[in-house]
Amino acid sequence: MIQTNVSLRPFTTLRAGGAAERFTIVRTHVHLCAALAQAQAAGPVTILGWGSNVLPSDAGVPGLTIRNEARKIEILADGEVVADSGCGFQELFLKAAQAGLAGLEFAVGIPGTLGGALVSNAGAYRSAISKHLVEIEIVHEGQRKWVRPGWMEFSYRNSVLRRANPPNAAITRVRLRLETGNPVAIYDAAREFQRQRISKQPPSPSAGSFFKNVEDQAFAESLDQLPVALKAAGVTPAGYLIEAVGLKGHQIGGARVGVRHANFILNVGGASATDIRRLAEKVAKSVFDRFGVQLEEEVLYLGDWSGFRPD
Ligand SMILES: Cc1cc2nc3c(=O)[nH]c(=O)nc-3n(C[C@H](O)[C@H](O)[C@H](O)COP(=O)(O)OP(=O)(O)OC[C@H]3O[C@@H](n4cnc5c(N)ncnc54)[C@H](O)[C@@H]3O)c2cc1C
């Protein structure tokens, strides 16, 4: 069933943003592929997982938005897994761990779907989803096909589907290969990652890290106060730069820069998408003015932002 003018706020972890012009929820792979094939022929289509990495414009999202709840996971022989793109990333970890398969421990605490994880090459603790792929099924220009991982052009928190003008394609199913592991060690590693997360993550609605970390060896080495390990890795956490410009706790409307973790933008009560983006723009400008580096959003802006003004 397709509904019109459906608020996307409850479908995002930031709990902000406007309405989808048309909206539907799909719960099976067959239904997802059929809906995509039809929608791609007719106009713009937005696919939404758990909405944990997006900010829909207050002005709304034109065309059809498909919320993907197709979530079947099959564990095959030899460590191979075939999963619908709408399965929960953590559920995938749990199913794999129950089967004694290791490699997805980092997924614990990443609140999205497998499809959303692939689009941004989600990762944590020096692991990323792109390492475990065999093949990806997509619907591209209405055609269903399996492609090699190279099609996605993965890099740090990036893929071809994050480009300004991405291919008219969506991920429907994924084949992964995981390694056999000791279930106790798998759960122990996941528990430790979860423990570290809980100590850092604020409880208010957010989309996780708002900006990508800066990967630039010379820049990292130029920062006197940056810990030695980060200098050696050539990585400057966005949160380090935001804290350095004094914006921890800064607020615009209902949007606030996290105090516990400065790279989180929080909805502390009734934030509009405009509040959140204005705060993000202020953060990015302050960092640029002080350090000369342009922070790049990890969060994706959806819909019509043509009327947006930074202040
Ligand atoms: C508290 C918190 C902690 C987080 N921690 C991490 C972390 O440690 N590491 C990390 O990498 N991320 C993290 N995130 C960000 C986010 O959870 C991940 O990027 C997640 O993988 C997004 O999945 P999703 O289903 O919510 O995607 P959505 O937000 O629904 O969508 C993201 C983008 O992918 C597109 N998309 C979604 N599904 C498909 C599909 N099937 N085919 C094509 N396009 C699709 C959407 O159109 C959108 O452009 C965190 C978020 C929160 C709220």
The ligand as an ORCA input file, in Angstrom:
! r2SCAN-3c Opt
* xyz 0 1
  C      23.908      5.671     18.000
  C      24.474      5.447     16.621
  C      25.737      4.870     16.485
  C      26.277      4.654     15.220
  N      27.515      4.074     15.116
  C      28.050      3.856     13.894
  C      29.340      3.260     13.779
  O      29.995      2.900     14.749
  N      29.839      3.066     12.535
  C      29.140      3.416     11.404
  O      29.643      3.209     10.279
  N      27.917      4.010     11.480
  C      27.360      4.225     12.694
  N      26.126      4.812     12.797
  C      25.442      5.280     11.567
  C      24.425      4.282     10.973
  O      23.883      3.451     11.997
  C      25.016      3.389      9.892
  O      25.494      4.162      8.817
  C      23.975      2.388      9.383
  O      24.642      1.394      8.680
  C      22.901      3.013      8.507
  O      21.917      2.016      8.217
  P      20.382      2.419      8.038
  O      19.653      1.197      7.645
  O      19.884      3.125      9.226
  O      20.489      3.407      6.801
  P      19.552      4.679      6.520
  O      19.942      5.769      7.467
  O      18.138      4.281      6.482
  O      20.047      5.057      5.067
  C      21.351      5.554      4.854
  C      21.552      5.777      3.353
  O      21.565      4.516      2.693
  C      20.537      4.460      1.710
  N      20.037      3.092      1.747
  C      19.549      2.411      2.806
  N      19.272      1.148      2.482
  C      19.586      1.024      1.167
  C      19.516     -0.052      0.223
  N      19.048     -1.263      0.555
  N      19.919      0.176     -1.055
  C      20.387      1.400     -1.411
  N      20.461      2.451     -0.582
  C      20.063      2.258      0.702
  C      19.520      5.519      2.133
  O      18.777      6.006      1.022
  C      20.436      6.585      2.706
  O      20.998      7.356      1.654
  C      25.549      5.029     14.057
  C      24.280      5.605     14.196
  C      23.741      5.810     15.466
  C      22.369      6.408     15.588
*
